[in-house]
Amino acid sequence: MYRCTVEPFLMYLKKLSLTNFKNYDQTELEFSARINCIVGNNGVGKTNVLDAIHYLSLTKSFFNNIDSISIRHGEDFFIINGTFVRNEEEDQIYCAFQKQKPKVLKKNGKEYQKLSDHVGKYPVVMISPADYALVSEGSEERRRFLNKIISQYNAEYLDSVLKYSKALQQRNRLLKEFKSSGRFDNDALSIWDSQLVRYGTYVFRERDTLINELIPVFQERYSMISSERERVRLSYRSHLSEGDFAEALVSSVTKDRFLEYTTIGIHKDDLHFDMNEHSVRTLGSQGQQKSFLVALKLAKFDYIKRKSGYSPILLLDDIFDKFDAERVEQIIRLVGNQNFGQIFITDTHQSRLHEILSSHKTEYKLFRINNNSVEEIIENGKSGK
């Protein structure tokens, strides 16, 4: 049996119970504090286990914001129960959603009044083929990426983002009313301008600090997992870096009234990804893009760990996608050391994952999914059930 030395502030998920969650009717799992492998054919529900863990951490799915999609077909509710261990103490987390009702989240039997109060207590980082949206989709995806990082260690940031969004909605509503009524009320608009400036300036500073501190870590991670020698770069673009936000809002009023929405602010921020002075989206190969995104997510892991004091749970979904076995082995060797805490890995091929992990003498459990049931087949690197 392989033993690992746990870090003094280890945080991990000990148990998970699913009821009517996606393709699972009723499933209970008990995990290793180190590496957990979930294998099975495509479409059997491997990723759904990781998404349940994401729910328990961030109160929502990694893949969408519509909770009803996560309910098992033919049912009207789902329940996720988890037991987290943090500083050697156990916490019971209960997450439930029923159609037409608000989502319920409880810690040790006590319900949260605001879901945002839970975010950051049990941090996770997911690496998934769906990350490609960071490259292929619009700026909203990249802002969401920034928000997910900062909100896991800074509750004030998440609160500021939410308040900014509400003020933005109210300002845009006023602009539409001005257009339809033919009259303009500058005093009414200035109320929401002050809210945007207050919360937007704070969000901008936090994002700017994050990117400046993330860049060297990201570049180091990229060099570790890639045999290439490309120069990679992140750059943060924001209206607020160009001058005074309050003055910019005043200057944009005529344009905003014509378009009926706010054209200046942090809701337009973007993150640019470059490789050898060119956009990763246009010139990067699939393998280079994947290496870029994995390095970015591992840098996110390092940053959250430094800020929160805990190693986030690392969720590696379909890690072999667009990577050869040698590159995957590099990644697993990197994350398999003690600095990375608990890890979950999904794959379609049990043998190749078992071979890589066995060669590194790493403590792990391996689960196989068949027909919506989960069977533990290897524990601590040796055949189990």
Secondary structure in CASP SS format (residue, H / E / C, confidence):
PFRMAT SS
TARGET T0000
AUTHOR 0000-0000-0000
METHOD secondary structure of the structure
MODEL  1
M C 1.00
Y C 1.00
R C 1.00
C C 1.00
T C 1.00
V C 1.00
E C 1.00
P C 1.00
F C 1.00
L C 1.00
M E 1.00
Y E 1.00
L E 1.00
K E 1.00
K E 1.00
L E 1.00
S E 1.00
L E 1.00
T E 1.00
N E 1.00
F E 1.00
K C 1.00
N C 1.00
Y E 1.00
D E 1.00
Q E 1.00
T E 1.00
E E 1.00
L E 1.00
E E 1.00
F C 1.00
S C 1.00
A C 1.00
R C 1.00
I E 1.00
N E 1.00
C E 1.00
I E 1.00
V E 1.00
G C 1.00
N C 1.00
N C 1.00
G C 1.00
V C 1.00
G C 1.00
K H 1.00
T H 1.00
N H 1.00
V H 1.00
L H 1.00
D H 1.00
A H 1.00
I H 1.00
H H 1.00
Y H 1.00
L H 1.00
S H 1.00
L H 1.00
T C 1.00
K C 1.00
S C 1.00
F C 1.00
F C 1.00
N C 1.00
N C 1.00
I C 1.00
D H 1.00
S H 1.00
I H 1.00
S H 1.00
I E 1.00
R C 1.00
H C 1.00
G C 1.00
E C 1.00
D C 1.00
F E 1.00
F E 1.00
I E 1.00
I E 1.00
N E 1.00
G E 1.00
T E 1.00
F E 1.00
V E 1.00
R E 1.00
N C 1.00
E C 1.00
E E 1.00
E E 1.00
D E 1.00
Q E 1.00
I E 1.00
Y E 1.00
C E 1.00
A E 1.00
F E 1.00
Q E 1.00
K C 1.00
Q C 1.00
K C 1.00
P C 1.00
K C 1.00
V E 1.00
L E 1.00
K E 1.00
K E 1.00
N C 1.00
G C 1.00
K E 1.00
E E 1.00
Y C 1.00
Q C 1.00
K C 1.00
L H 1.00
S H 1.00
D H 1.00
H C 1.00
V C 1.00
G C 1.00
K C 1.00
Y C 1.00
P C 1.00
V E 1.00
V E 1.00
M E 1.00
I E 1.00
S C 1.00
P H 1.00
A H 1.00
D H 1.00
Y H 1.00
A H 1.00
L H 1.00
V H 1.00
S H 1.00
E C 1.00
G C 1.00
S H 1.00
E H 1.00
E H 1.00
R H 1.00
R H 1.00
R H 1.00
F H 1.00
L H 1.00
N H 1.00
K H 1.00
I H 1.00
I H 1.00
S C 1.00
Q C 1.00
Y C 1.00
N C 1.00
A H 1.00
E H 1.00
Y H 1.00
L H 1.00
D H 1.00
S H 1.00
V H 1.00
L H 1.00
K H 1.00
Y H 1.00
S H 1.00
K H 1.00
A H 1.00
L H 1.00
Q H 1.00
Q H 1.00
R H 1.00
N H 1.00
R H 1.00
L H 1.00
L H 1.00
K H 1.00
E H 1.00
F H 1.00
K H 1.00
S H 1.00
S H 1.00
G C 1.00
R C 1.00
F C 1.00
D C 1.00
N H 1.00
D H 1.00
A H 1.00
L H 1.00
S H 1.00
I H 1.00
W H 1.00
D H 1.00
S H 1.00
Q H 1.00
L H 1.00
V H 1.00
R H 1.00
Y H 1.00
G H 1.00
T H 1.00
Y H 1.00
V H 1.00
F H 1.00
R H 1.00
E H 1.00
R H 1.00
D H 1.00
T H 1.00
L H 1.00
I H 1.00
N H 1.00
E H 1.00
L H 1.00
I H 1.00
P H 1.00
V H 1.00
F H 1.00
Q H 1.00
E H 1.00
R H 1.00
Y H 1.00
S H 1.00
M H 1.00
I H 1.00
S C 1.00
S C 1.00
E C 1.00
R C 1.00
E C 1.00
R C 1.00
V E 1.00
R E 1.00
L E 1.00
S E 1.00
Y E 1.00
R E 1.00
S C 1.00
H H 1.00
L H 1.00
S H 1.00
E C 1.00
G C 1.00
D C 1.00
F H 1.00
A H 1.00
E H 1.00
A H 1.00
L H 1.00
V H 1.00
S H 1.00
S C 1.00
V H 1.00
T H 1.00
K H 1.00
D H 1.00
R H 1.00
F H 1.00
L H 1.00
E C 1.00
Y C 1.00
T C 1.00
T C 1.00
I C 1.00
G C 1.00
I H 1.00
H H 1.00
K H 1.00
D C 1.00
D E 1.00
L E 1.00
H E 1.00
F E 1.00
D E 1.00
M E 1.00
N C 1.00
E C 1.00
H E 1.00
S E 1.00
V H 1.00
R H 1.00
T H 1.00
L H 1.00
G C 1.00
S C 1.00
Q H 1.00
G H 1.00
Q H 1.00
Q H 1.00
K H 1.00
S H 1.00
F H 1.00
L H 1.00
V H 1.00
A H 1.00
L H 1.00
K H 1.00
L H 1.00
A H 1.00
K H 1.00
F H 1.00
D H 1.00
Y H 1.00
I H 1.00
K H 1.00
R H 1.00
K H 1.00
S H 1.00
G C 1.00
Y C 1.00
S C 1.00
P C 1.00
I E 1.00
L E 1.00
L E 1.00
L E 1.00
D C 1.00
D C 1.00
I C 1.00
F C 1.00
D C 1.00
K C 1.00
F C 1.00
D C 1.00
A H 1.00
E H 1.00
R H 1.00
V H 1.00
E H 1.00
Q H 1.00
I H 1.00
I H 1.00
R H 1.00
L H 1.00
V H 1.00
G C 1.00
N C 1.00
Q H 1.00
N H 1.00
F H 1.00
G C 1.00
Q C 1.00
I E 1.00
F E 1.00
I E 1.00
T E 1.00
D E 1.00
T C 1.00
H C 1.00
Q H 1.00
S H 1.00
R H 1.00
L H 1.00
H H 1.00
E H 1.00
I H 1.00
L H 1.00
S H 1.00
S H 1.00
H C 1.00
K C 1.00
T C 1.00
E C 1.00
Y E 1.00
K E 1.00
L E 1.00
F E 1.00
R E 1.00
I E 1.00
N E 1.00
N C 1.00
N C 1.00
S E 1.00
V E 1.00
E E 1.00
E E 1.00
I E 1.00
I E 1.00
E E 1.00
N C 1.00
G C 1.00
K E 1.00
S E 1.00
G C 1.00
K C 1.00
END
